């Protein structure tokens, strides 16, 4: 029973490693936003081109 408590205390004292996942998540979010903006720009240009024809 004492070893279970020691393991539990050791797990509670460790801090989660969030810096790597956070930076990767921010990079993926930024890429997603850029792709969405690029896609919408192409869509608007396509609509404008069809209206002019």
Legacy VTK file of the C-alpha trace (Angstrom):
# vtk DataFile Version 3.0
C-alpha trace
ASCII
DATASET POLYDATA
POINTS 53 float
0.000 0.000 0.000
2.882 2.352 0.726
4.352 1.822 -2.752
1.012 2.800 -4.329
1.031 6.055 -2.355
4.633 6.788 -3.347
3.821 6.260 -7.040
0.784 8.498 -6.750
2.809 11.265 -5.081
5.555 10.961 -7.713
2.987 11.326 -10.500
1.434 14.383 -8.855
4.825 16.099 -8.483
5.726 15.762 -12.181
4.730 18.623 -14.435
3.250 17.804 -17.838
5.394 18.562 -20.876
3.198 21.039 -22.711
5.680 23.335 -24.462
6.336 21.053 -27.440
2.684 20.163 -27.995
1.639 23.782 -27.577
4.065 25.104 -30.183
3.109 22.342 -32.604
-0.561 23.098 -32.056
0.013 26.806 -32.659
1.906 26.062 -35.874
-0.861 23.809 -37.166
-3.493 26.409 -36.286
-1.547 29.106 -38.113
-1.200 26.903 -41.210
-4.925 26.146 -41.099
-5.820 29.823 -40.893
-3.527 30.628 -43.828
-5.074 27.851 -45.923
-8.591 29.061 -45.113
-7.695 32.626 -46.076
-6.049 31.485 -49.307
-9.058 29.319 -50.196
-11.516 32.122 -49.560
-9.417 34.513 -51.641
-9.421 32.068 -54.541
-13.173 31.636 -54.150
-13.799 35.385 -54.275
-11.589 35.760 -57.327
-13.444 32.928 -59.039
-16.840 34.508 -58.337
-15.617 37.872 -59.601
-14.255 36.298 -62.781
-17.578 34.540 -63.505
-19.521 37.773 -63.008
-17.320 39.619 -65.509
-17.779 36.996 -68.244
LINES 1 54
53 0 1 2 3 4 5 6 7 8 9 10 11 12 13 14 15 16 17 18 19 20 21 22 23 24 25 26 27 28 29 30 31 32 33 34 35 36 37 38 39 40 41 42 43 44 45 46 47 48 49 50 51 52
